[in-house]
Amino acid sequence: MALTLSKLFMRTISQNPNENQTGISLWTLEDIEKAQAKQKEQALLMEQQQQGDDIDDEYGDGGIDDDMLVDLDM
């Protein structure tokens, strides 16, 4: 019971009464949208970079790829 009450108390005091006031732990809607846009941009860049790395891994000489060699029984 005491643990439940202490959790409720901590959650209550951690809430900011003024929604528009920014602090260390409270972001405005604009801050969240900017952070999400930045994360999406970074994810796209990483995906493009990964696709570029995949193309570089292929030699294009028509030889046997690594997956075929792994599945080969000797």
PQR file with spaces between the fields and no chain letter, atoms N, CA, C, O and H, PARSE charges and radii, in Angstrom:
ATOM       1  N    MET     1       0.828   -1.192    0.000 -0.4000 1.5000
ATOM       2  CA   MET     1       0.000    0.000    0.000 -0.0000 2.0000
ATOM       3  C    MET     1       0.874    1.257    0.000  0.5500 1.7000
ATOM       4  O    MET     1       0.607    2.211   -0.732 -0.5500 1.4000
ATOM       5  N    ALA     2       1.909    1.245    0.822 -0.4000 1.5000
ATOM       6  CA   ALA     2       2.780    2.410    0.902 -0.0000 2.0000
ATOM       7  C    ALA     2       3.510    2.630   -0.417  0.5500 1.7000
ATOM       8  O    ALA     2       3.722    3.769   -0.833 -0.5500 1.4000
ATOM       9  H    ALA     2       2.126    0.471    1.417  0.4000 1.0000
ATOM      10  N    LEU     3       3.891    1.544   -1.068 -0.4000 1.5000
ATOM      11  CA   LEU     3       4.576    1.659   -2.349 -0.0000 2.0000
ATOM      12  C    LEU     3       3.662    2.263   -3.409  0.5500 1.7000
ATOM      13  O    LEU     3       4.094    3.105   -4.196 -0.5500 1.4000
ATOM      14  H    LEU     3       3.719    0.619   -0.729  0.4000 1.0000
ATOM      15  N    THR     4       2.419    1.844   -3.432 -0.4000 1.5000
ATOM      16  CA   THR     4       1.447    2.387   -4.380 -0.0000 2.0000
ATOM      17  C    THR     4       1.221    3.874   -4.143  0.5500 1.7000
ATOM      18  O    THR     4       1.177    4.662   -5.087 -0.5500 1.4000
ATOM      19  H    THR     4       2.067    1.160   -2.793  0.4000 1.0000
ATOM      20  N    LEU     5       1.080    4.246   -2.889 -0.4000 1.5000
ATOM      21  CA   LEU     5       0.872    5.659   -2.568 -0.0000 2.0000
ATOM      22  C    LEU     5       2.092    6.503   -2.922  0.5500 1.7000
ATOM      23  O    LEU     5       1.958    7.633   -3.392 -0.5500 1.4000
ATOM      24  H    LEU     5       1.116    3.605   -2.121  0.4000 1.0000
ATOM      25  N    SER     6       3.278    5.953   -2.695 -0.4000 1.5000
ATOM      26  CA   SER     6       4.479    6.718   -3.032 -0.0000 2.0000
ATOM      27  C    SER     6       4.617    6.883   -4.542  0.5500 1.7000
ATOM      28  O    SER     6       5.044    7.941   -5.005 -0.5500 1.4000
ATOM      29  H    SER     6       3.387    5.035   -2.314  0.4000 1.0000
ATOM      30  N    LYS     7       4.261    5.854   -5.324 -0.4000 1.5000
ATOM      31  CA   LYS     7       4.284    5.985   -6.785 -0.0000 2.0000
ATOM      32  C    LYS     7       3.313    7.058   -7.250  0.5500 1.7000
ATOM      33  O    LYS     7       3.646    7.894   -8.089 -0.5500 1.4000
ATOM      34  H    LYS     7       3.914    4.995   -4.949  0.4000 1.0000
ATOM      35  N    LEU     8       2.105    7.021   -6.692 -0.4000 1.5000
ATOM      36  CA   LEU     8       1.102    8.023   -7.054 -0.0000 2.0000
ATOM      37  C    LEU     8       1.583    9.424   -6.691  0.5500 1.7000
ATOM      38  O    LEU     8       1.408   10.361   -7.470 -0.5500 1.4000
ATOM      39  H    LEU     8       1.834    6.341   -6.010  0.4000 1.0000
ATOM      40  N    PHE     9       2.185    9.571   -5.521 -0.4000 1.5000
ATOM      41  CA   PHE     9       2.709   10.864   -5.100 -0.0000 2.0000
ATOM      42  C    PHE     9       3.805   11.354   -6.045  0.5500 1.7000
ATOM      43  O    PHE     9       3.805   12.518   -6.445 -0.5500 1.4000
ATOM      44  H    PHE     9       2.327    8.810   -4.889  0.4000 1.0000
ATOM      45  N    MET    10       4.735   10.471   -6.402 -0.4000 1.5000
ATOM      46  CA   MET    10       5.831   10.865   -7.295 -0.0000 2.0000
ATOM      47  C    MET    10       5.302   11.273   -8.673  0.5500 1.7000
ATOM      48  O    MET    10       5.778   12.242   -9.264 -0.5500 1.4000
ATOM      49  H    MET    10       4.734    9.525   -6.078  0.4000 1.0000
ATOM      50  N    ARG    11       4.339   10.547   -9.167 -0.4000 1.5000
ATOM      51  CA   ARG    11       3.751   10.895  -10.470 -0.0000 2.0000
ATOM      52  C    ARG    11       3.034   12.241  -10.398  0.5500 1.7000
ATOM      53  O    ARG    11       3.087   13.034  -11.338 -0.5500 1.4000
ATOM      54  H    ARG    11       3.952    9.760   -8.687  0.4000 1.0000
ATOM      55  N    THR    12       2.369   12.488   -9.283 -0.4000 1.5000
ATOM      56  CA   THR    12       1.635   13.742   -9.136 -0.0000 2.0000
ATOM      57  C    THR    12       2.577   14.933   -9.066  0.5500 1.7000
ATOM      58  O    THR    12       2.328   15.946   -9.718 -0.5500 1.4000
ATOM      59  H    THR    12       2.326   11.844   -8.519  0.4000 1.0000
ATOM      60  N    ILE    13       3.644   14.839   -8.297 -0.4000 1.5000
ATOM      61  CA   ILE    13       4.539   15.986   -8.165 -0.0000 2.0000
ATOM      62  C    ILE    13       5.416   16.177   -9.397  0.5500 1.7000
ATOM      63  O    ILE    13       5.980   17.254   -9.593 -0.5500 1.4000
ATOM      64  H    ILE    13       3.847   14.015   -7.767  0.4000 1.0000
ATOM      65  N    SER    14       5.536   15.149  -10.225 -0.4000 1.5000
ATOM      66  CA   SER    14       6.370   15.300  -11.416 -0.0000 2.0000
ATOM      67  C    SER    14       5.630   15.992  -12.554  0.5500 1.7000
ATOM      68  O    SER    14       6.251   16.385  -13.542 -0.5500 1.4000
ATOM      69  H    SER    14       5.078   14.274  -10.065  0.4000 1.0000
ATOM      70  N    GLN    15       4.321   16.148  -12.432 -0.4000 1.5000
ATOM      71  CA   GLN    15       3.541   16.805  -13.468 -0.0000 2.0000
ATOM      72  C    GLN    15       3.641   18.318  -13.323  0.5500 1.7000
ATOM      73  O    GLN    15       3.576   18.861  -12.220 -0.5500 1.4000
ATOM      74  H    GLN    15       3.817   15.829  -11.630  0.4000 1.0000
ATOM      75  N    ASN    16       3.798   18.974  -14.447 -0.4000 1.5000
ATOM      76  CA   ASN    16       3.877   20.423  -14.452 -0.0000 2.0000
ATOM      77  C    ASN    16       2.462   20.991  -14.533  0.5500 1.7000
ATOM      78  O    ASN    16       1.712   20.621  -15.436 -0.5500 1.4000
ATOM      79  H    ASN    16       3.851   18.533  -15.343  0.4000 1.0000
ATOM      80  N    PRO    17       2.078   21.874  -13.618 -0.5600 1.5000
ATOM      81  CA   PRO    17       0.710   22.405  -13.647  0.2800 2.0000
ATOM      82  C    PRO    17       0.442   23.299  -14.854  0.5500 1.7000
ATOM      83  O    PRO    17      -0.702   23.421  -15.290 -0.5500 1.4000
ATOM      84  N    ASN    18       1.478   23.920  -15.393 -0.4000 1.5000
ATOM      85  CA   ASN    18       1.310   24.800  -16.538 -0.0000 2.0000
ATOM      86  C    ASN    18       1.799   24.066  -17.777  0.5500 1.7000
ATOM      87  O    ASN    18       2.997   23.815  -17.905 -0.5500 1.4000
ATOM      88  H    ASN    18       2.408   23.820  -15.038  0.4000 1.0000
ATOM      89  N    GLU    19       0.905   23.717  -18.689 -0.4000 1.5000
ATOM      90  CA   GLU    19       1.269   22.922  -19.855 -0.0000 2.0000
ATOM      91  C    GLU    19       2.219   23.642  -20.802  0.5500 1.7000
ATOM      92  O    GLU    19       3.014   22.993  -21.482 -0.5500 1.4000
ATOM      93  H    GLU    19      -0.068   23.922  -18.585  0.4000 1.0000
ATOM      94  N    ASN    20       2.154   24.945  -20.860 -0.4000 1.5000
ATOM      95  CA   ASN    20       2.986   25.704  -21.794 -0.0000 2.0000
ATOM      96  C    ASN    20       4.370   26.010  -21.238  0.5500 1.7000
ATOM      97  O    ASN    20       5.241   26.480  -21.969 -0.5500 1.4000
ATOM      98  H    ASN    20       1.508   25.473  -20.308  0.4000 1.0000
ATOM      99  N    GLN    21       4.572   25.756  -19.989 -0.4000 1.5000
ATOM     100  CA   GLN    21       5.863   26.036  -19.377 -0.0000 2.0000
ATOM     101  C    GLN    21       6.832   24.914  -19.738  0.5500 1.7000
ATOM     102  O    GLN    21       6.522   23.737  -19.554 -0.5500 1.4000
ATOM     103  H    GLN    21       3.864   25.374  -19.395  0.4000 1.0000
ATOM     104  N    THR    22       7.983   25.276  -20.241 -0.4000 1.5000
ATOM     105  CA   THR    22       8.971   24.256  -20.593 -0.0000 2.0000
ATOM     106  C    THR    22       9.970   24.116  -19.462  0.5500 1.7000
ATOM     107  O    THR    22      10.338   25.087  -18.801 -0.5500 1.4000
ATOM     108  H    THR    22       8.234   26.232  -20.390  0.4000 1.0000
ATOM     109  N    GLY    23      10.393   22.897  -19.263 -0.4000 1.5000
ATOM     110  CA   GLY    23      11.376   22.610  -18.237 -0.0000 2.0000
ATOM     111  C    GLY    23      12.298   21.521  -18.749  0.5500 1.7000
ATOM     112  O    GLY    23      12.323   21.230  -19.945 -0.5500 1.4000
ATOM     113  H    GLY    23      10.095   22.108  -19.800  0.4000 1.0000
ATOM     114  N    ILE    24      13.037   20.933  -17.864 -0.4000 1.5000
ATOM     115  CA   ILE    24      13.978   19.892  -18.254 -0.0000 2.0000
ATOM     116  C    ILE    24      13.244   18.671  -18.795  0.5500 1.7000
ATOM     117  O    ILE    24      13.658   18.101  -19.804 -0.5500 1.4000
ATOM     118  H    ILE    24      13.016   21.170  -16.893  0.4000 1.0000
ATOM     119  N    SER    25      12.163   18.264  -18.140 -0.4000 1.5000
ATOM     120  CA   SER    25      11.487   17.030  -18.522 -0.0000 2.0000
ATOM     121  C    SER    25      10.209   17.248  -19.307  0.5500 1.7000
ATOM     122  O    SER    25       9.517   16.274  -19.607 -0.5500 1.4000
ATOM     123  H    SER    25      11.827   18.728  -17.320  0.4000 1.0000
ATOM     124  N    LEU    26       9.864   18.470  -19.651 -0.4000 1.5000
ATOM     125  CA   LEU    26       8.615   18.725  -20.348 -0.0000 2.0000
ATOM     126  C    LEU    26       8.911   19.392  -21.686  0.5500 1.7000
ATOM     127  O    LEU    26       9.486   20.480  -21.729 -0.5500 1.4000
ATOM     128  H    LEU    26      10.426   19.260  -19.407  0.4000 1.0000
ATOM     129  N    TRP    27       8.522   18.745  -22.763 -0.4000 1.5000
ATOM     130  CA   TRP    27       8.731   19.291  -24.101 -0.0000 2.0000
ATOM     131  C    TRP    27       7.419   19.853  -24.612  0.5500 1.7000
ATOM     132  O    TRP    27       6.344   19.357  -24.273 -0.5500 1.4000
ATOM     133  H    TRP    27       8.055   17.862  -22.728  0.4000 1.0000
ATOM     134  N    THR    28       7.515   20.885  -25.424 -0.4000 1.5000
ATOM     135  CA   THR    28       6.325   21.383  -26.087 -0.0000 2.0000
ATOM     136  C    THR    28       6.046   20.505  -27.296  0.5500 1.7000
ATOM     137  O    THR    28       6.881   19.688  -27.685 -0.5500 1.4000
ATOM     138  H    THR    28       8.388   21.287  -25.699  0.4000 1.0000
ATOM     139  N    LEU    29       4.884   20.674  -27.882 -0.4000 1.5000
ATOM     140  CA   LEU    29       4.514   19.898  -29.063 -0.0000 2.0000
ATOM     141  C    LEU    29       5.492   20.168  -30.206  0.5500 1.7000
ATOM     142  O    LEU    29       5.835   19.257  -30.960 -0.5500 1.4000
ATOM     143  H    LEU    29       4.206   21.338  -27.567  0.4000 1.0000
ATOM     144  N    GLU    30       5.935   21.403  -30.332 -0.4000 1.5000
ATOM     145  CA   GLU    30       6.897   21.760  -31.382 -0.0000 2.0000
ATOM     146  C    GLU    30       8.227   21.035  -31.180  0.5500 1.7000
ATOM     147  O    GLU    30       8.837   20.571  -32.143 -0.5500 1.4000
ATOM     148  H    GLU    30       5.657   22.143  -29.719  0.4000 1.0000
ATOM     149  N    ASP    31       8.674   20.939  -29.925 -0.4000 1.5000
ATOM     150  CA   ASP    31       9.924   20.230  -29.628 -0.0000 2.0000
ATOM     151  C    ASP    31       9.825   18.757  -30.023  0.5500 1.7000
ATOM     152  O    ASP    31      10.760   18.191  -30.588 -0.5500 1.4000
ATOM     153  H    ASP    31       8.179   21.316  -29.142  0.4000 1.0000
ATOM     154  N    ILE    32       8.689   18.151  -29.719 -0.4000 1.5000
ATOM     155  CA   ILE    32       8.490   16.739  -30.039 -0.0000 2.0000
ATOM     156  C    ILE    32       8.460   16.534  -31.549  0.5500 1.7000
ATOM     157  O    ILE    32       9.059   15.588  -32.062 -0.5500 1.4000
ATOM     158  H    ILE    32       7.930   18.611  -29.259  0.4000 1.0000
ATOM     159  N    GLU    33       7.764   17.418  -32.261 -0.4000 1.5000
ATOM     160  CA   GLU    33       7.683   17.292  -33.723 -0.0000 2.0000
ATOM     161  C    GLU    33       9.054   17.476  -34.368  0.5500 1.7000
ATOM     162  O    GLU    33       9.394   16.776  -35.322 -0.5500 1.4000
ATOM     163  H    GLU    33       7.277   18.186  -31.845  0.4000 1.0000
ATOM     164  N    LYS    34       9.838   18.417  -33.848 -0.4000 1.5000
ATOM     165  CA   LYS    34      11.191   18.618  -34.378 -0.0000 2.0000
ATOM     166  C    LYS    34      12.060   17.387  -34.134  0.5500 1.7000
ATOM     167  O    LYS    34      12.806   16.962  -35.017 -0.5500 1.4000
ATOM     168  H    LYS    34       9.562   18.985  -33.073  0.4000 1.0000
ATOM     169  N    ALA    35      11.961   16.818  -32.936 -0.4000 1.5000
ATOM     170  CA   ALA    35      12.752   15.634  -32.608 -0.0000 2.0000
ATOM     171  C    ALA    35      12.342   14.447  -33.475  0.5500 1.7000
ATOM     172  O    ALA    35      13.197   13.688  -33.929 -0.5500 1.4000
ATOM     173  H    ALA    35      11.355   17.163  -32.219  0.4000 1.0000
ATOM     174  N    GLN    36      11.047   14.284  -33.705 -0.4000 1.5000
ATOM     175  CA   GLN    36      10.576   13.186  -34.544 -0.0000 2.0000
ATOM     176  C    GLN    36      11.028   13.373  -35.985  0.5500 1.7000
ATOM     177  O    GLN    36      11.420   12.407  -36.639 -0.5500 1.4000
ATOM     178  H    GLN    36      10.353   14.901  -33.336  0.4000 1.0000
ATOM     179  N    ALA    37      10.978   14.598  -36.486 -0.4000 1.5000
ATOM     180  CA   ALA    37      11.424   14.861  -37.850 -0.0000 2.0000
ATOM     181  C    ALA    37      12.919   14.567  -37.992  0.5500 1.7000
ATOM     182  O    ALA    37      13.357   14.007  -38.997 -0.5500 1.4000
ATOM     183  H    ALA    37      10.660   15.383  -35.955  0.4000 1.0000
ATOM     184  N    LYS    38      13.686   14.947  -36.987 -0.4000 1.5000
ATOM     185  CA   LYS    38      15.125   14.681  -37.014 -0.0000 2.0000
ATOM     186  C    LYS    38      15.410   13.184  -36.974  0.5500 1.7000
ATOM     187  O    LYS    38      16.305   12.707  -37.673 -0.5500 1.4000
ATOM     188  H    LYS    38      13.330   15.402  -36.171  0.4000 1.0000
ATOM     189  N    GLN    39      14.660   12.437  -36.164 -0.4000 1.5000
ATOM     190  CA   GLN    39      14.833   10.989  -36.100 -0.0000 2.0000
ATOM     191  C    GLN    39      14.481   10.334  -37.431  0.5500 1.7000
ATOM     192  O    GLN    39      15.181    9.424  -37.875 -0.5500 1.4000
ATOM     193  H    GLN    39      13.933   12.824  -35.596  0.4000 1.0000
ATOM     194  N    LYS    40      13.404   10.787  -38.072 -0.4000 1.5000
ATOM     195  CA   LYS    40      13.016   10.225  -39.370 -0.0000 2.0000
ATOM     196  C    LYS    40      14.086   10.503  -40.418  0.5500 1.7000
ATOM     197  O    LYS    40      14.407    9.640  -41.236 -0.5500 1.4000
ATOM     198  H    LYS    40      12.836   11.526  -37.712  0.4000 1.0000
ATOM     199  N    GLU    41      14.636   11.718  -40.386 -0.4000 1.5000
ATOM     200  CA   GLU    41      15.691   12.084  -41.336 -0.0000 2.0000
ATOM     201  C    GLU    41      16.928   11.209  -41.135  0.5500 1.7000
ATOM     202  O    GLU    41      17.524   10.737  -42.103 -0.5500 1.4000
ATOM     203  H    GLU    41      14.375   12.419  -39.722  0.4000 1.0000
ATOM     204  N    GLN    42      17.305   10.999  -39.895 -0.4000 1.5000
ATOM     205  CA   GLN    42      18.465   10.156  -39.611 -0.0000 2.0000
ATOM     206  C    GLN    42      18.208    8.714  -40.022  0.5500 1.7000
ATOM     207  O    GLN    42      19.114    8.039  -40.512 -0.5500 1.4000
ATOM     208  H    GLN    42      16.821   11.383  -39.109  0.4000 1.0000
ATOM     209  N    ALA    43      16.982    8.235  -39.827 -0.4000 1.5000
ATOM     210  CA   ALA    43      16.644    6.864  -40.216 -0.0000 2.0000
ATOM     211  C    ALA    43      16.722    6.714  -41.736  0.5500 1.7000
ATOM     212  O    ALA    43      17.208    5.698  -42.234 -0.5500 1.4000
ATOM     213  H    ALA    43      16.247    8.784  -39.429  0.4000 1.0000
ATOM     214  N    LEU    44      16.247    7.718  -42.473 -0.4000 1.5000
ATOM     215  CA   LEU    44      16.329    7.668  -43.933 -0.0000 2.0000
ATOM     216  C    LEU    44      17.781    7.677  -44.402  0.5500 1.7000
ATOM     217  O    LEU    44      18.143    6.944  -45.322 -0.5500 1.4000
ATOM     218  H    LEU    44      15.852    8.543  -42.068  0.4000 1.0000
ATOM     219  N    LEU    45      18.602    8.498  -43.778 -0.4000 1.5000
ATOM     220  CA   LEU    45      20.013    8.542  -44.154 -0.0000 2.0000
ATOM     221  C    LEU    45      20.699    7.211  -43.875  0.5500 1.7000
ATOM     222  O    LEU    45      21.497    6.739  -44.685 -0.5500 1.4000
ATOM     223  H    LEU    45      18.307    9.094  -43.030  0.4000 1.0000
ATOM     224  N    MET    46      20.391    6.607  -42.733 -0.4000 1.5000
ATOM     225  CA   MET    46      20.978    5.308  -42.395 -0.0000 2.0000
ATOM     226  C    MET    46      20.512    4.231  -43.372  0.5500 1.7000
ATOM     227  O    MET    46      21.294    3.364  -43.764 -0.5500 1.4000
ATOM     228  H    MET    46      19.743    6.991  -42.075  0.4000 1.0000
ATOM     229  N    GLU    47      19.235    4.286  -43.766 -0.4000 1.5000
ATOM     230  CA   GLU    47      18.708    3.309  -44.714 -0.0000 2.0000
ATOM     231  C    GLU    47      19.368    3.469  -46.079  0.5500 1.7000
ATOM     232  O    GLU    47      19.718    2.480  -46.725 -0.5500 1.4000
ATOM     233  H    GLU    47      18.600    4.990  -43.448  0.4000 1.0000
ATOM     234  N    GLN    48      19.536    4.703  -46.512 -0.4000 1.5000
ATOM     235  CA   GLN    48      20.193    4.949  -47.795 -0.0000 2.0000
ATOM     236  C    GLN    48      21.649    4.500  -47.745  0.5500 1.7000
ATOM     237  O    GLN    48      22.166    3.941  -48.711 -0.5500 1.4000
ATOM     238  H    GLN    48      19.252    5.506  -45.988  0.4000 1.0000
ATOM     239  N    GLN    49      22.296    4.743  -46.633 -0.4000 1.5000
ATOM     240  CA   GLN    49      23.685    4.332  -46.482 -0.0000 2.0000
ATOM     241  C    GLN    49      23.786    2.805  -46.486  0.5500 1.7000
ATOM     242  O    GLN    49      24.708    2.241  -47.075 -0.5500 1.4000
ATOM     243  H    GLN    49      21.876    5.198  -45.848  0.4000 1.0000
ATOM     244  N    GLN    50      22.833    2.142  -45.825 -0.4000 1.5000
ATOM     245  CA   GLN    50      22.827    0.680  -45.786 -0.0000 2.0000
ATOM     246  C    GLN    50      22.611    0.113  -47.182  0.5500 1.7000
ATOM     247  O    GLN    50      23.244   -0.875  -47.554 -0.5500 1.4000
ATOM     248  H    GLN    50      22.085    2.601  -45.346  0.4000 1.0000
ATOM     249  N    GLN    51      21.724    0.727  -47.956 -0.4000 1.5000
ATOM     250  CA   GLN    51      21.482    0.266  -49.320 -0.0000 2.0000
ATOM     251  C    GLN    51      22.727    0.464  -50.170  0.5500 1.7000
ATOM     252  O    GLN    51      23.041   -0.369  -51.020 -0.5500 1.4000
ATOM     253  H    GLN    51      21.209    1.529  -47.654  0.4000 1.0000
ATOM     254  N    GLY    52      23.430    1.551  -49.948 -0.4000 1.5000
ATOM     255  CA   GLY    52      24.665    1.796  -50.678 -0.0000 2.0000
ATOM     256  C    GLY    52      25.731    0.777  -50.320  0.5500 1.7000
ATOM     257  O    GLY    52      26.498    0.346  -51.181 -0.5500 1.4000
ATOM     258  H    GLY    52      23.175    2.229  -49.258  0.4000 1.0000
ATOM     259  N    ASP    53      25.780    0.385  -49.039 -0.4000 1.5000
ATOM     260  CA   ASP    53      26.741   -0.629  -48.607 -0.0000 2.0000
ATOM     261  C    ASP    53      26.418   -1.984  -49.215  0.5500 1.7000
ATOM     262  O    ASP    53      27.325   -2.741  -49.560 -0.5500 1.4000
ATOM     263  H    ASP    53      25.157    0.735  -48.340  0.4000 1.0000
ATOM     264  N    ASP    54      25.119   -2.301  -49.351 -0.4000 1.5000
ATOM     265  CA   ASP    54      24.714   -3.570  -49.936 -0.0000 2.0000
ATOM     266  C    ASP    54      25.138   -3.649  -51.400  0.5500 1.7000
ATOM     267  O    ASP    54      25.545   -4.708  -51.878 -0.5500 1.4000
ATOM     268  H    ASP    54      24.382   -1.685  -49.071  0.4000 1.0000
ATOM     269  N    ILE    55      25.043   -2.539  -52.101 -0.4000 1.5000
ATOM     270  CA   ILE    55      25.443   -2.512  -53.499 -0.0000 2.0000
ATOM     271  C    ILE    55      26.949   -2.693  -53.622  0.5500 1.7000
ATOM     272  O    ILE    55      27.419   -3.359  -54.544 -0.5500 1.4000
ATOM     273  H    ILE    55      24.713   -1.679  -51.713  0.4000 1.0000
ATOM     274  N    ASP    56      27.707   -2.110  -52.705 -0.4000 1.5000
ATOM     275  CA   ASP    56      29.159   -2.235  -52.741 -0.0000 2.0000
ATOM     276  C    ASP    56      29.612   -3.670  -52.446  0.5500 1.7000
ATOM     277  O    ASP    56      30.674   -4.092  -52.904 -0.5500 1.4000
ATOM     278  H    ASP    56      27.326   -1.569  -51.955  0.4000 1.0000
ATOM     279  N    ASP    57      28.804   -4.421  -51.679 -0.4000 1.5000
ATOM     280  CA   ASP    57      29.169   -5.790  -51.322 -0.0000 2.0000
ATOM     281  C    ASP    57      29.057   -6.746  -52.513  0.5500 1.7000
ATOM     282  O    ASP    57      29.718   -7.784  -52.539 -0.5500 1.4000
ATOM     283  H    ASP    57      27.941   -4.078  -51.307  0.4000 1.0000
ATOM     284  N    GLU    58      28.232   -6.403  -53.485 -0.4000 1.5000
ATOM     285  CA   GLU    58      28.066   -7.256  -54.650 -0.0000 2.0000
ATOM     286  C    GLU    58      29.146   -6.926  -55.670  0.5500 1.7000
ATOM     287  O    GLU    58      29.353   -5.764  -56.019 -0.5500 1.4000
ATOM     288  H    GLU    58      27.695   -5.559  -53.463  0.4000 1.0000
ATOM     289  N    TYR    59      29.821   -7.947  -56.138 -0.4000 1.5000
ATOM     290  CA   TYR    59      30.902   -7.730  -57.098 -0.0000 2.0000
ATOM     291  C    TYR    59      30.375   -7.653  -58.523  0.5500 1.7000
ATOM     292  O    TYR    59      31.013   -7.050  -59.386 -0.5500 1.4000
ATOM     293  H    TYR    59      29.653   -8.891  -55.855  0.4000 1.0000
ATOM     294  N    GLY    60      29.219   -8.255  -58.780 -0.4000 1.5000
ATOM     295  CA   GLY    60      28.628   -8.157  -60.104 -0.0000 2.0000
ATOM     296  C    GLY    60      29.345   -8.968  -61.157  0.5500 1.7000
ATOM     297  O    GLY    60      29.163   -8.719  -62.349 -0.5500 1.4000
ATOM     298  H    GLY    60      28.700   -8.745  -58.079  0.4000 1.0000
ATOM     299  N    ASP    61      30.167   -9.945  -60.751 -0.4000 1.5000
ATOM     300  CA   ASP    61      30.897  -10.729  -61.734 -0.0000 2.0000
ATOM     301  C    ASP    61      30.166  -12.014  -62.108  0.5500 1.7000
ATOM     302  O    ASP    61      30.689  -12.821  -62.877 -0.5500 1.4000
ATOM     303  H    ASP    61      30.315  -10.148  -59.783  0.4000 1.0000
ATOM     304  N    GLY    62      28.954  -12.213  -61.569 -0.4000 1.5000
ATOM     305  CA   GLY    62      28.187  -13.391  -61.908 -0.0000 2.0000
ATOM     306  C    GLY    62      28.642  -14.632  -61.181  0.5500 1.7000
ATOM     307  O    GLY    62      28.242  -15.737  -61.550 -0.5500 1.4000
ATOM     308  H    GLY    62      28.530  -11.557  -60.945  0.4000 1.0000
ATOM     309  N    GLY    63      29.458  -14.491  -60.169 -0.4000 1.5000
ATOM     310  CA   GLY    63      29.976  -15.641  -59.428 -0.0000 2.0000
ATOM     311  C    GLY    63      28.994  -16.130  -58.384  0.5500 1.7000
ATOM     312  O    GLY    63      27.834  -15.719  -58.358 -0.5500 1.4000
ATOM     313  H    GLY    63      29.782  -13.593  -59.869  0.4000 1.0000
ATOM     314  N    ILE    64      29.467  -17.001  -57.535 -0.4000 1.5000
ATOM     315  CA   ILE    64      28.647  -17.583  -56.476 -0.0000 2.0000
ATOM     316  C    ILE    64      28.617  -16.613  -55.297  0.5500 1.7000
ATOM     317  O    ILE    64      29.652  -16.124  -54.844 -0.5500 1.4000
ATOM     318  H    ILE    64      30.409  -17.335  -57.556  0.4000 1.0000
ATOM     319  N    ASP    65      27.402  -16.350  -54.813 -0.4000 1.5000
ATOM     320  CA   ASP    65      27.306  -15.429  -53.681 -0.0000 2.0000
ATOM     321  C    ASP    65      27.535  -16.180  -52.374  0.5500 1.7000
ATOM     322  O    ASP    65      27.590  -17.409  -52.358 -0.5500 1.4000
ATOM     323  H    ASP    65      26.561  -16.747  -55.180  0.4000 1.0000
ATOM     324  N    ASP    66      27.665  -15.449  -51.301 -0.4000 1.5000
ATOM     325  CA   ASP    66      28.000  -16.022  -49.998 -0.0000 2.0000
ATOM     326  C    ASP    66      26.924  -16.981  -49.491  0.5500 1.7000
ATOM     327  O    ASP    66      27.249  -17.994  -48.873 -0.5500 1.4000
ATOM     328  H    ASP    66      27.621  -14.450  -51.314  0.4000 1.0000
ATOM     329  N    ASP    67      25.662  -16.680  -49.741 -0.4000 1.5000
ATOM     330  CA   ASP    67      24.587  -17.555  -49.271 -0.0000 2.0000
ATOM     331  C    ASP    67      24.686  -18.932  -49.906  0.5500 1.7000
ATOM     332  O    ASP    67      24.451  -19.940  -49.240 -0.5500 1.4000
ATOM     333  H    ASP    67      25.398  -15.857  -50.244  0.4000 1.0000
ATOM     334  N    MET    68      25.026  -18.983  -51.164 -0.4000 1.5000
ATOM     335  CA   MET    68      25.168  -20.272  -51.839 -0.0000 2.0000
ATOM     336  C    MET    68      26.351  -21.045  -51.274  0.5500 1.7000
ATOM     337  O    MET    68      26.282  -22.268  -51.147 -0.5500 1.4000
ATOM     338  H    MET    68      25.217  -18.163  -51.705  0.4000 1.0000
ATOM     339  N    LEU    69      27.408  -20.370  -50.942 -0.4000 1.5000
ATOM     340  CA   LEU    69      28.576  -21.050  -50.373 -0.0000 2.0000
ATOM     341  C    LEU    69      28.298  -21.595  -48.993  0.5500 1.7000
ATOM     342  O    LEU    69      28.801  -22.660  -48.634 -0.5500 1.4000
ATOM     343  H    LEU    69      27.464  -19.377  -51.045  0.4000 1.0000
ATOM     344  N    VAL    70      27.492  -20.871  -48.201 -0.4000 1.5000
ATOM     345  CA   VAL    70      27.154  -21.325  -46.867 -0.0000 2.0000
ATOM     346  C    VAL    70      26.305  -22.605  -46.939  0.5500 1.7000
ATOM     347  O    VAL    70      26.485  -23.514  -46.129 -0.5500 1.4000
ATOM     348  H    VAL    70      27.084  -20.006  -48.493  0.4000 1.0000
ATOM     349  N    ASP    71      25.399  -22.672  -47.890 -0.4000 1.5000
ATOM     350  CA   ASP    71      24.501  -23.812  -48.021 -0.0000 2.0000
ATOM     351  C    ASP    71      25.158  -25.011  -48.722  0.5500 1.7000
ATOM     352  O    ASP    71      24.553  -26.080  -48.791 -0.5500 1.4000
ATOM     353  H    ASP    71      25.253  -21.933  -48.548  0.4000 1.0000
ATOM     354  N    LEU    72      26.363  -24.856  -49.233 -0.4000 1.5000
ATOM     355  CA   LEU    72      27.039  -25.908  -49.967 -0.0000 2.0000
ATOM     356  C    LEU    72      27.495  -27.017  -49.028  0.5500 1.7000
ATOM     357  O    LEU    72      28.187  -26.763  -48.042 -0.5500 1.4000
ATOM     358  H    LEU    72      26.854  -23.987  -49.177  0.4000 1.0000
ATOM     359  N    ASP    73      27.095  -28.269  -49.348 -0.4000 1.5000
ATOM     360  CA   ASP    73      27.536  -29.430  -48.562 -0.0000 2.0000
ATOM     361  C    ASP    73      28.840  -29.950  -49.144  0.5500 1.7000
ATOM     362  O    ASP    73      28.983  -30.099  -50.358 -0.5500 1.4000
ATOM     363  H    ASP    73      26.532  -28.475  -50.149  0.4000 1.0000
ATOM     364  N    MET    74      29.771  -30.217  -48.270 -0.4000 1.5000
ATOM     365  CA   MET    74      31.057  -30.725  -48.745 -0.0000 2.0000
ATOM     366  C    MET    74      31.231  -32.170  -48.388  0.5500 1.7000
ATOM     367  O    MET    74      32.259  -32.765  -48.709 -0.5500 1.4000
ATOM     368  H    MET    74      29.654  -30.096  -47.285  0.4000 1.0000
